[in-house]
Amino acid sequence: MAMVMMKKSGGDKMQLSKRFQEIHERATCIYTKAEVDAALDQMAREMSVRLNNSDPIFLCVLLGGIVPLGNLLPRLDFQLEINYIHVSSYGVENKVGELSWKAEPTIDLSGRTIVVVDDILDTGTTLKAAVEYCRMKNAREVLTAVLLDKKKPRKPGGVVQADFKALSIDDRFVYGYGLDYSEYLRNVPGIYAVAPTDNVM
């Protein structure tokens, strides 16, 4: 697959195939890496105030939560543990479908404060499933944290609002900083909204 090195006005250099180069060129930068980093700084400060003495478990929702959590952790100055959960509400071609469970946490959650970390709060169903799982495992307290809060109606029963959020976006299809476009572009620095012609939803 031929790769092309390209640069956008936001300053990020990416080596991409022609297909993703064209998608990235048509996309709009919603938040630069500097803006995302500043928002994570603020979210970390809020977490430090609320969680400082709780010895929490940060539960990463795979795969999208990896980059947000990985960038958040060095900003947190209190004792914590890390684990993961893999549940997705997306099926083929990024369309929302039935929940798919692929991995459960490998740590005892009972009696602990859990912070479920995901890339985006969209329909609310994935976070709701993770929260209910933690409660079923007798967690003492379950909180939610997202990099992006998408301004759109949630599905009935879904999580309406995260306890911690870094940034908000309108109802657009976005990628970067952990969010994917057809399983690619998670490593793009910053948050980009795809052009309407490239929307795969």
Residue frames as a rotation matrix with the C-alpha (Angstrom) as fourth column:
MET 1
0.583 0.813 0.000 0.00
0.813 -0.583 0.000 0.00
0.000 0.000 -1.000 0.00
ALA 2
-0.249 -0.692 0.677 1.59
0.658 -0.634 -0.407 3.26
0.711 0.344 0.613 -1.12
MET 3
0.303 0.271 -0.913 2.00
0.901 -0.393 0.183 5.84
-0.309 -0.879 -0.364 1.63
VAL 4
0.106 -0.202 0.974 2.08
0.533 -0.815 -0.227 9.61
0.840 0.543 0.021 1.27
MET 5
-0.456 -0.284 -0.844 3.52
0.869 -0.348 -0.353 12.05
-0.193 -0.894 0.405 3.81
MET 6
-0.060 0.497 0.866 1.23
0.509 -0.731 0.455 15.01
0.859 0.468 -0.209 4.18
LYS 7
-0.794 -0.211 -0.570 0.74
0.599 -0.435 -0.673 17.95
-0.106 -0.875 0.472 6.52
LYS 8
0.236 0.912 0.335 -2.37
0.844 -0.363 0.394 19.90
0.481 0.190 -0.856 7.42
SER 9
0.104 -0.161 0.982 -2.62
-0.058 -0.986 -0.156 23.45
0.993 -0.041 -0.112 8.69
GLY 10
0.921 0.297 0.250 -2.93
-0.268 0.020 0.963 22.14
0.281 -0.955 0.098 12.24
GLY 11
0.213 -0.953 0.216 0.71
-0.974 -0.225 -0.035 21.08
0.082 -0.203 -0.976 12.04
ASP 12
0.308 -0.078 0.948 0.29
-0.411 0.888 0.206 17.30
-0.858 -0.453 0.241 12.22
LYS 13
-0.263 -0.462 -0.847 2.37
-0.961 0.198 0.191 15.21
0.080 0.865 -0.496 9.84
MET 14
0.277 0.426 0.861 0.96
-0.454 0.848 -0.273 11.82
-0.847 -0.315 0.428 8.93
GLN 15
-0.798 -0.453 -0.398 2.13
-0.582 0.409 0.703 9.09
-0.156 0.792 -0.590 6.60
LEU 16
-0.052 0.932 0.359 -1.11
-0.375 0.315 -0.872 7.86
-0.926 -0.180 0.333 5.05
SER 17
-0.516 0.046 0.855 -2.35
0.708 0.585 0.396 5.79
-0.483 0.809 -0.334 2.15
LYS 18
-0.942 0.156 0.297 -3.97
0.109 -0.696 0.710 7.75
0.317 0.701 0.639 -0.67
ARG 19
-0.088 0.984 -0.153 -7.45
0.571 0.176 0.802 6.87
0.816 -0.017 -0.577 0.60
PHE 20
0.396 0.249 -0.884 -6.88
0.916 -0.178 0.360 8.22
-0.068 -0.952 -0.299 4.11
GLN 21
-0.735 -0.641 -0.224 -4.80
0.589 -0.766 0.257 11.13
-0.336 0.057 0.940 2.87
GLU 22
-0.703 0.526 0.480 -7.80
0.190 -0.511 0.838 12.32
0.686 0.680 0.259 0.84
ILE 23
0.324 0.833 -0.448 -10.16
0.701 0.107 0.705 11.82
0.635 -0.543 -0.549 3.79
HIS 24
0.046 -0.400 -0.915 -7.82
0.921 -0.338 0.194 13.73
-0.387 -0.852 0.353 6.08
GLU 25
-0.896 -0.399 0.196 -7.41
0.444 -0.786 0.431 16.55
-0.018 0.473 0.881 3.56
ARG 26
-0.376 0.843 0.385 -11.19
0.175 -0.344 0.923 16.99
0.910 0.415 -0.019 3.35
ALA 27
0.166 0.447 -0.879 -11.66
0.914 0.264 0.307 16.82
0.370 -0.854 -0.365 7.12
THR 28
0.364 0.039 0.930 -12.05
-0.142 -0.985 0.097 19.82
0.920 -0.168 -0.353 9.42
CYS 29
-0.616 -0.618 -0.488 -9.92
0.450 0.233 -0.862 20.23
0.646 -0.751 0.135 12.52
ILE 30
0.520 0.850 0.082 -12.29
0.308 -0.276 0.910 20.67
0.797 -0.448 -0.406 15.46
TYR 31
0.939 -0.314 0.144 -9.65
-0.253 -0.342 0.905 20.66
-0.235 -0.886 -0.400 18.21
THR 32
0.337 -0.907 -0.252 -5.89
-0.554 0.026 -0.832 20.88
0.761 0.420 -0.494 17.82
LYS 33
0.136 -0.389 -0.911 -3.59
0.565 0.786 -0.252 18.68
0.814 -0.480 0.327 19.89
ALA 34
-0.854 -0.481 0.197 -2.77
0.156 -0.598 -0.786 21.68
0.496 -0.641 0.586 22.08
GLU 35
-0.298 0.836 0.461 -6.48
-0.823 -0.470 0.321 22.25
0.485 -0.284 0.827 22.75
VAL 36
0.548 0.449 -0.706 -7.03
-0.101 0.873 0.477 18.58
0.831 -0.190 0.523 23.58
ASP 37
-0.285 -0.755 -0.590 -4.03
0.616 0.327 -0.716 18.60
0.734 -0.568 0.372 25.91
ALA 38
-0.835 0.018 0.550 -5.31
-0.326 -0.822 -0.467 21.70
0.444 -0.569 0.692 27.70
ALA 39
0.185 0.979 0.087 -8.72
-0.780 0.093 0.619 20.07
0.598 -0.182 0.780 28.16
LEU 40
0.421 -0.117 -0.900 -7.10
0.322 0.946 0.027 16.92
0.848 -0.301 0.436 29.56
ASP 41
-0.726 -0.685 0.063 -5.12
0.249 -0.347 -0.905 19.09
0.641 -0.641 0.422 31.98
GLN 42
-0.496 0.622 0.606 -8.37
-0.781 -0.624 0.002 20.56
0.379 -0.472 0.796 33.26
MET 43
0.524 0.724 -0.448 -10.10
-0.465 0.684 0.563 17.17
0.714 -0.087 0.695 33.51
ALA 44
-0.054 -0.642 -0.765 -7.13
0.498 0.647 -0.577 15.78
0.866 -0.412 0.285 35.45
ARG 45
-0.867 -0.231 0.442 -7.39
-0.201 -0.650 -0.733 18.64
0.457 -0.724 0.517 37.94
GLU 46
0.007 0.956 0.292 -11.10
-0.913 -0.113 0.391 17.90
0.407 -0.269 0.873 38.44
MET 47
0.531 0.143 -0.835 -10.35
-0.022 0.988 0.156 14.20
0.847 -0.064 0.528 38.93
SER 48
-0.503 -0.821 -0.269 -7.62
0.317 0.115 -0.942 14.95
0.804 -0.559 0.202 41.45
VAL 49
-0.640 0.343 0.688 -10.04
-0.697 -0.637 -0.331 16.93
0.325 -0.691 0.646 43.60
ARG 50
0.342 0.937 0.074 -12.71
-0.903 0.306 0.303 14.22
0.261 -0.170 0.950 43.55
LEU 51
0.845 0.057 -0.532 -10.63
-0.114 0.991 -0.074 11.04
0.522 0.123 0.844 43.54
ASN 52
0.144 -0.936 0.320 -7.47
-0.725 -0.320 -0.610 11.92
0.674 -0.144 -0.725 45.45
ASN 53
-0.559 -0.369 0.743 -8.05
-0.821 0.370 -0.434 9.57
-0.115 -0.852 -0.510 48.40
SER 54
0.422 0.893 0.157 -10.27
-0.838 0.450 -0.308 6.93
-0.346 -0.001 0.938 46.78
ASP 55
-0.544 -0.703 0.458 -7.64
-0.418 0.700 0.579 4.49
-0.728 0.124 -0.675 45.38
PRO 56
0.421 0.873 -0.247 -9.70
-0.634 0.088 -0.768 4.12
-0.649 0.480 0.590 42.17
ILE 57
-0.316 -0.385 0.867 -9.52
0.493 0.714 0.496 1.67
-0.810 0.585 -0.036 39.30
PHE 58
-0.119 0.228 -0.966 -9.45
-0.740 -0.670 -0.066 3.37
-0.662 0.707 0.248 35.90
LEU 59
-0.066 0.243 0.968 -11.23
0.347 0.915 -0.206 1.01
-0.936 0.322 -0.145 33.53
CYS 60
-0.630 -0.277 -0.726 -10.30
-0.519 -0.546 0.658 1.66
-0.578 0.791 0.200 29.88
VAL 61
0.512 0.787 0.343 -13.00
-0.075 0.439 -0.896 0.91
-0.856 0.433 0.284 27.30
LEU 62
-0.605 -0.771 0.197 -11.13
0.065 0.199 0.978 -0.67
-0.793 0.605 -0.070 24.40
LEU 63
0.084 -0.978 0.192 -10.18
0.992 0.063 -0.113 0.34
0.098 0.200 0.975 21.84
GLY 64
0.368 0.148 0.918 -11.14
0.460 -0.887 -0.041 4.00
0.808 0.438 -0.394 21.76
GLY 65
0.989 0.116 0.094 -10.27
-0.023 -0.502 0.864 4.73
0.147 -0.857 -0.494 25.39
ILE 66
0.495 -0.857 -0.144 -6.60
0.868 0.479 0.132 3.76
-0.044 -0.190 0.981 25.03
VAL 67
-0.269 -0.658 0.703 -5.28
0.684 -0.644 -0.342 7.08
0.678 0.389 0.624 23.73
PRO 68
0.351 0.415 0.840 -7.35
-0.255 -0.821 0.512 9.35
0.901 -0.393 -0.182 26.03
LEU 69
0.998 0.035 -0.061 -6.48
0.046 0.320 0.946 7.28
0.052 -0.947 0.317 29.10
GLY 70
0.356 -0.934 0.008 -2.82
0.929 0.353 -0.111 6.95
0.101 0.047 0.994 28.12
ASN 71
-0.294 -0.440 0.848 -2.55
0.409 -0.860 -0.305 10.73
0.864 0.258 0.433 27.84
LEU 72
0.552 0.601 0.577 -4.56
-0.299 -0.504 0.811 11.34
0.778 -0.620 -0.098 31.00
LEU 73
0.771 -0.152 -0.619 -2.59
0.535 0.682 0.499 9.05
0.347 -0.715 0.607 33.33
PRO 74
-0.275 -0.955 -0.112 0.65
0.861 -0.192 -0.471 11.10
0.429 -0.226 0.875 33.57
ARG 75
-0.398 0.202 0.895 -1.48
-0.140 -0.977 0.159 14.08
0.907 -0.062 0.417 34.57
LEU 76
0.693 0.721 -0.004 -2.93
-0.174 0.172 0.970 12.29
0.700 -0.671 0.245 37.62
ASP 77
-0.302 -0.899 0.317 -0.97
-0.475 -0.146 -0.868 12.62
0.826 -0.413 -0.383 40.85
PHE 78
0.040 0.353 0.935 -2.75
-0.977 0.211 -0.038 10.12
-0.211 -0.911 0.354 43.09
GLN 79
-0.790 -0.357 0.498 -2.71
-0.354 0.929 0.103 6.36
-0.500 -0.095 -0.861 43.67
LEU 80
0.311 0.901 -0.302 -4.73
-0.856 0.127 -0.501 4.33
-0.413 0.414 0.811 41.16
GLU 81
-0.425 -0.348 0.835 -4.94
0.094 0.901 0.423 1.02
-0.900 0.259 -0.351 39.30
ILE 82
-0.281 0.276 -0.919 -5.61
-0.919 -0.354 0.175 0.41
-0.277 0.893 0.353 35.62
ASN 83
-0.536 0.142 0.832 -7.60
0.234 0.972 -0.016 -2.30
-0.811 0.186 -0.555 33.90
TYR 84
-0.845 0.173 -0.506 -9.79
-0.531 -0.390 0.752 -2.65
-0.067 0.904 0.421 30.82
ILE 85
-0.117 0.838 0.533 -13.11
0.136 0.545 -0.828 -3.73
-0.984 -0.024 -0.177 29.41
HIS 86
-0.951 -0.193 -0.241 -13.95
-0.209 -0.171 0.963 -4.39
-0.227 0.966 0.123 25.77
VAL 87
-0.167 0.947 0.274 -17.55
0.719 0.307 -0.623 -3.77
-0.675 0.093 -0.732 24.83
SER 88
-0.949 -0.200 -0.244 -18.68
-0.032 -0.709 0.704 -2.09
-0.314 0.676 0.667 21.65
SER 89
0.032 0.999 0.023 -22.00
0.152 0.018 -0.988 -0.89
-0.988 0.035 -0.151 20.25
TYR 90
0.132 -0.046 -0.990 -20.61
-0.867 -0.490 -0.092 -0.55
-0.481 0.870 -0.105 16.73
GLY 91
0.538 0.104 0.836 -20.97
0.199 0.949 -0.246 -3.19
-0.819 0.299 0.490 14.07
VAL 92
-0.103 -0.575 0.812 -19.85
0.947 0.194 0.257 -3.20
-0.305 0.795 0.524 10.46
GLU 93
-0.248 -0.112 0.962 -18.96
0.715 -0.691 0.104 0.08
0.653 0.714 0.252 8.75
ASN 94
-0.959 -0.284 0.005 -19.11
0.194 -0.667 -0.719 1.97
0.208 -0.689 0.695 12.06
LYS 95
-0.219 0.948 0.233 -22.89
-0.373 -0.302 0.878 1.64
0.902 0.105 0.419 12.28
VAL 96
-0.584 0.059 0.810 -24.38
-0.810 0.019 -0.586 1.42
-0.050 -0.998 0.037 15.75
GLY 97
-0.086 0.538 -0.838 -25.68
-0.383 0.759 0.526 -2.05
0.920 0.366 0.141 16.43
GLU 98
0.876 0.398 -0.274 -26.01
0.042 0.502 0.864 -4.62
0.481 -0.768 0.423 19.19
LEU 99
0.506 -0.705 0.498 -23.53
-0.853 -0.322 0.411 -4.60
-0.129 -0.632 -0.764 22.06
SER 100
0.667 -0.409 -0.623 -20.59
-0.008 0.832 -0.554 -6.92
0.745 0.375 0.552 21.55
TRP 101
0.776 -0.414 0.476 -18.67
-0.555 -0.090 0.827 -8.13
-0.299 -0.906 -0.300 24.63
LYS 102
0.639 -0.622 -0.452 -15.07
-0.185 0.447 -0.875 -9.15
0.747 0.643 0.171 23.92
ALA 103
-0.370 -0.797 -0.478 -13.22
0.421 0.315 -0.851 -8.86
0.828 -0.516 0.219 27.24
GLU 104
0.812 0.582 -0.036 -14.07
0.248 -0.289 0.925 -8.41
0.528 -0.760 -0.379 30.91
PRO 105
0.432 -0.676 0.597 -11.83
-0.801 -0.592 -0.091 -6.83
0.415 -0.439 -0.797 33.55
THR 106
0.213 -0.475 -0.854 -9.13
0.195 0.877 -0.439 -9.03
0.957 -0.073 0.280 35.05
ILE 107
-0.868 -0.478 0.138 -9.31
0.016 -0.305 -0.952 -7.40
0.497 -0.824 0.273 38.48
ASP 108
-0.311 0.756 -0.576 -11.76
0.943 0.319 -0.091 -7.59
0.115 -0.572 -0.812 41.37
LEU 109
-0.514 0.187 0.837 -14.02
0.169 -0.935 0.312 -4.52
0.841 0.302 0.449 41.25
SER 110
0.381 0.795 -0.473 -15.93
0.629 0.152 0.762 -5.16
0.677 -0.588 -0.442 44.46
GLY 111
0.585 -0.018 -0.811 -15.82
0.749 -0.371 0.549 -2.35
-0.311 -0.929 -0.203 47.00
ARG 112
-0.478 -0.876 -0.065 -13.78
0.738 -0.440 0.511 -0.11
-0.476 0.196 0.857 44.71
THR 113
0.350 0.438 -0.828 -14.31
-0.164 -0.842 -0.514 3.25
-0.922 0.316 -0.223 43.05
ILE 114
-0.147 -0.308 0.940 -14.32
0.817 0.498 0.291 2.66
-0.558 0.810 0.178 39.29
VAL 115
0.052 0.134 -0.990 -13.73
-0.415 -0.898 -0.143 5.31
-0.908 0.419 0.009 36.62
VAL 116
0.253 0.129 0.959 -14.84
0.711 0.647 -0.275 4.03
-0.656 0.752 0.072 33.21
VAL 117
-0.146 -0.444 -0.884 -12.85
-0.279 -0.839 0.468 5.88
-0.949 0.315 -0.002 30.54
ASP 118
0.233 0.263 0.936 -13.99
0.805 0.489 -0.337 6.02
-0.546 0.832 -0.098 26.91
ASP 119
-0.747 -0.579 0.327 -13.21
0.655 -0.554 0.514 8.15
-0.116 0.598 0.793 23.89
ILE 120
-0.853 0.487 0.187 -16.71
-0.323 -0.775 0.543 9.53
0.409 0.403 0.819 23.26
LEU 121
-0.595 0.799 0.091 -20.18
0.227 0.275 -0.934 9.69
-0.771 -0.535 -0.345 24.76
ASP 122
-0.947 0.261 -0.188 -22.44
-0.242 -0.194 0.951 9.15
0.211 0.946 0.247 21.75
THR 123
-0.104 0.957 -0.270 -25.62
-0.183 0.248 0.951 7.10
0.978 0.148 0.149 22.19
GLY 124
-0.089 -0.013 0.996 -24.70
-0.970 -0.224 -0.090 6.29
0.225 -0.974 0.007 25.80
THR 125
0.819 0.539 -0.200 -25.26
-0.496 0.838 0.227 2.55
0.290 -0.087 0.953 25.41
THR 126
0.254 -0.802 -0.540 -21.64
0.215 0.592 -0.777 1.41
0.943 0.081 0.323 25.64
LEU 127
-0.655 -0.492 0.574 -20.96
-0.384 -0.438 -0.813 3.41
0.651 -0.753 0.098 28.79
LYS 128
0.178 0.812 0.555 -24.24
-0.967 0.040 0.252 2.25
0.183 -0.582 0.793 30.30
ALA 129
0.787 0.074 -0.613 -23.29
-0.120 0.992 -0.033 -1.39
0.606 0.100 0.789 29.73
ALA 130
-0.221 -0.952 -0.213 -19.89
0.236 0.159 -0.959 -0.83
0.946 -0.262 0.190 31.34
VAL 131
-0.527 0.092 0.845 -21.42
-0.723 -0.571 -0.389 0.97
0.446 -0.816 0.368 34.32
GLU 132
0.553 0.817 0.163 -23.99
-0.802 0.469 0.369 -1.77
0.225 -0.334 0.915 34.86
TYR 133
0.481 -0.473 -0.738 -21.28
0.160 0.875 -0.457 -4.41
0.862 0.102 0.496 34.65
CYS 134
-0.587 -0.772 0.244 -19.26
-0.064 -0.256 -0.964 -2.65
0.807 -0.582 0.101 37.37
ARG 135
-0.232 0.597 0.768 -22.30
-0.951 -0.304 -0.051 -2.36
0.203 -0.743 0.638 39.59
MET 136
0.750 0.486 -0.449 -23.08
-0.444 0.873 0.203 -6.04
0.490 0.047 0.870 39.05
LYS 137
0.159 -0.806 -0.570 -19.54
0.435 0.575 -0.693 -6.73
0.886 -0.138 0.443 40.28
ASN 138
0.670 0.305 -0.677 -20.32
0.730 -0.102 0.676 -4.78
0.137 -0.947 -0.290 43.47
ALA 139
-0.425 -0.760 0.492 -18.24
0.620 -0.641 -0.453 -1.70
0.660 0.113 0.743 42.80
ARG 140
-0.380 0.244 -0.892 -18.60
0.815 -0.369 -0.447 0.87
-0.439 -0.897 -0.058 45.59
GLU 141
0.312 0.397 -0.863 -18.91
-0.088 -0.893 -0.442 3.78
-0.946 0.213 -0.243 43.16
VAL 142
-0.105 -0.305 0.947 -18.90
0.907 0.361 0.217 3.99
-0.408 0.881 0.239 39.35
LEU 143
0.253 0.082 -0.964 -17.95
-0.128 -0.985 -0.117 7.18
-0.959 0.153 -0.239 37.55
THR 144
0.532 -0.036 0.846 -17.57
0.797 0.359 -0.486 7.86
-0.286 0.933 0.219 33.83
ALA 145
0.099 -0.569 -0.816 -15.01
-0.126 -0.821 0.557 9.93
-0.987 0.048 -0.153 31.92
VAL 146
0.544 0.109 0.832 -14.91
0.768 0.335 -0.546 10.74
-0.338 0.936 0.098 28.21
LEU 147
-0.643 -0.765 -0.032 -12.66
0.631 -0.554 0.543 12.72
-0.433 0.329 0.839 25.95
LEU 148
-0.940 0.337 0.055 -15.63
-0.202 -0.678 0.707 13.93
0.276 0.653 0.705 23.87
ASP 149
-0.462 0.887 0.014 -19.27
0.336 0.189 -0.923 14.54
-0.821 -0.422 -0.385 24.71
LYS 150
-0.913 0.176 0.369 -21.28
0.343 -0.160 0.925 14.51
0.222 0.971 0.086 21.49
LYS 151
-0.697 0.694 -0.180 -24.28
-0.417 -0.596 -0.686 16.82
-0.584 -0.403 0.705 21.58
LYS 152
-0.564 0.582 -0.586 -27.07
-0.494 0.332 0.804 14.49
0.662 0.742 0.100 20.50
PRO 153
0.402 0.763 0.507 -30.00
-0.900 0.227 0.372 12.63
0.169 -0.605 0.778 22.05
ARG 154
-0.713 -0.606 0.352 -28.95
-0.674 0.731 -0.106 9.47
-0.193 -0.313 -0.930 23.89
LYS 155
-0.455 0.557 -0.694 -30.61
-0.130 0.730 0.671 6.13
0.881 0.396 -0.260 23.34
PRO 156
0.527 0.721 0.450 -33.27
-0.601 -0.059 0.797 5.25
0.601 -0.691 0.402 25.93
GLY 157
0.988 -0.115 -0.100 -31.53
0.151 0.669 0.727 3.97
-0.017 -0.734 0.679 29.05
GLY 158
0.307 -0.936 0.173 -28.11
0.689 0.093 -0.719 5.18
0.656 0.340 0.674 27.92
VAL 159
-0.168 -0.469 -0.867 -25.76
0.890 -0.451 0.072 7.33
-0.425 -0.759 0.493 29.97
VAL 160
0.769 0.560 0.308 -26.95
0.636 -0.716 -0.286 10.91
0.061 0.416 -0.907 29.55
GLN 161
0.740 -0.534 0.409 -23.96
-0.460 -0.845 -0.271 12.77
0.491 0.013 -0.871 30.96
ALA 162
0.231 -0.761 -0.606 -20.44
0.541 0.618 -0.570 11.70
0.809 -0.196 0.554 31.93
ASP 163
0.772 -0.013 -0.635 -19.06
0.606 -0.287 0.742 12.59
-0.192 -0.958 -0.214 35.34
PHE 164
0.011 -0.808 -0.589 -15.91
0.025 -0.588 0.808 13.93
-1.000 -0.023 0.014 33.68
LYS 165
0.683 0.129 0.719 -15.56
0.700 0.165 -0.695 15.23
-0.208 0.978 0.022 30.14
ALA 166
-0.376 -0.895 -0.239 -12.74
0.688 -0.442 0.575 17.02
-0.621 0.052 0.782 28.38
LEU 167
-0.914 -0.014 -0.405 -14.47
-0.257 -0.752 0.607 18.49
-0.313 0.659 0.684 25.32
SER 168
0.059 0.965 0.256 -17.86
0.149 0.245 -0.958 18.74
-0.987 0.094 -0.129 23.58
ILE 169
-0.955 -0.284 -0.091 -18.64
-0.050 -0.149 0.988 18.40
-0.294 0.947 0.128 19.88
ASP 170
-0.090 0.923 -0.375 -21.67
-0.931 -0.212 -0.297 18.75
-0.354 0.322 0.878 17.66
ASP 171
0.415 0.353 0.838 -23.25
-0.128 0.935 -0.330 15.65
-0.901 0.030 0.433 16.13
ARG 172
0.562 -0.350 -0.749 -20.57
-0.817 -0.093 -0.570 14.96
0.130 0.932 -0.338 13.55
PHE 173
0.947 -0.315 -0.068 -18.46
0.317 0.948 0.021 11.91
0.058 -0.042 0.997 12.72
VAL 174
0.658 -0.730 0.186 -14.99
-0.745 -0.667 0.020 12.51
0.109 -0.152 -0.982 14.14
TYR 175
0.787 -0.512 -0.345 -11.63
0.477 0.859 -0.185 10.78
0.391 -0.019 0.920 14.36
GLY 176
0.015 -0.899 0.439 -8.26
-0.094 -0.438 -0.894 11.26
0.995 -0.028 -0.091 16.00
TYR 177
-0.474 -0.339 0.813 -6.84
-0.783 -0.260 -0.565 11.00
0.403 -0.904 -0.142 19.51
GLY 178
-0.821 0.117 0.558 -8.22
-0.256 0.800 -0.543 7.48
-0.510 -0.589 -0.627 19.90
LEU 179
0.274 0.960 0.047 -11.33
-0.268 0.123 -0.956 7.75
-0.924 0.250 0.291 17.74
ASP 180
-0.595 -0.573 0.563 -11.20
0.258 0.527 0.810 5.82
-0.761 0.628 -0.165 14.50
TYR 181
0.182 0.591 -0.786 -12.31
-0.881 -0.257 -0.397 6.09
-0.437 0.764 0.475 10.92
SER 182
0.794 0.202 -0.573 -12.88
-0.470 0.801 -0.370 2.51
0.385 0.563 0.731 9.68
GLU 183
0.897 -0.406 -0.177 -10.41
0.419 0.650 0.634 1.31
-0.142 -0.643 0.753 12.37
TYR 184
-0.076 -0.937 0.341 -7.70
0.923 -0.196 -0.332 3.74
0.378 0.290 0.879 11.18
LEU 185
-0.116 -0.121 0.986 -6.61
0.191 -0.977 -0.097 7.28
0.975 0.177 0.136 12.08
ARG 186
0.785 0.356 -0.508 -6.82
0.532 0.033 0.846 6.77
0.318 -0.934 -0.163 15.87
ASN 187
0.118 -0.874 -0.471 -3.25
0.928 -0.073 0.366 8.12
-0.354 -0.480 0.802 16.08
VAL 188
-0.033 -0.075 0.997 -4.00
0.617 -0.786 -0.038 11.44
0.786 0.614 0.073 14.40
PRO 189
-0.714 -0.235 -0.660 -3.12
0.682 -0.446 -0.579 14.27
-0.158 -0.864 0.479 16.83
GLY 190
-0.836 0.506 -0.213 -6.16
-0.497 -0.862 -0.099 16.45
-0.234 0.023 0.972 17.40
ILE 191
-0.312 0.842 0.441 -9.84
0.392 0.536 -0.747 15.86
-0.865 -0.060 -0.498 16.68
TYR 192
-0.920 -0.042 -0.391 -11.12
-0.334 -0.441 0.833 16.00
-0.207 0.897 0.391 13.09
ALA 193
0.075 0.974 0.214 -14.64
-0.197 0.225 -0.954 15.94
-0.978 0.030 0.208 11.65
VAL 194
-0.629 -0.304 0.715 -14.93
0.547 0.481 0.685 14.11
-0.552 0.823 -0.136 8.36
ALA 195
-0.838 0.352 -0.416 -16.45
-0.533 -0.690 0.489 15.79
-0.115 0.632 0.766 5.32
PRO 196
0.046 0.961 0.273 -20.13
-0.738 0.217 -0.639 14.90
-0.673 -0.172 0.719 4.75
THR 197
0.500 0.127 -0.857 -19.16
-0.807 0.427 -0.408 12.92
0.314 0.895 0.316 1.63
ASP 198
-0.425 -0.755 -0.500 -16.86
-0.411 0.653 -0.637 10.71
0.807 -0.065 -0.587 3.74
ASN 199
-0.290 0.366 0.884 -19.28
-0.945 0.038 -0.326 10.10
-0.152 -0.930 0.335 6.60
VAL 200
-0.757 -0.083 -0.648 -19.55
-0.301 0.925 0.233 6.34
0.580 0.371 -0.725 7.06
MET 201
-0.820 0.510 0.261 -22.42
-0.170 0.218 -0.961 6.39
-0.547 -0.832 -0.093 9.52
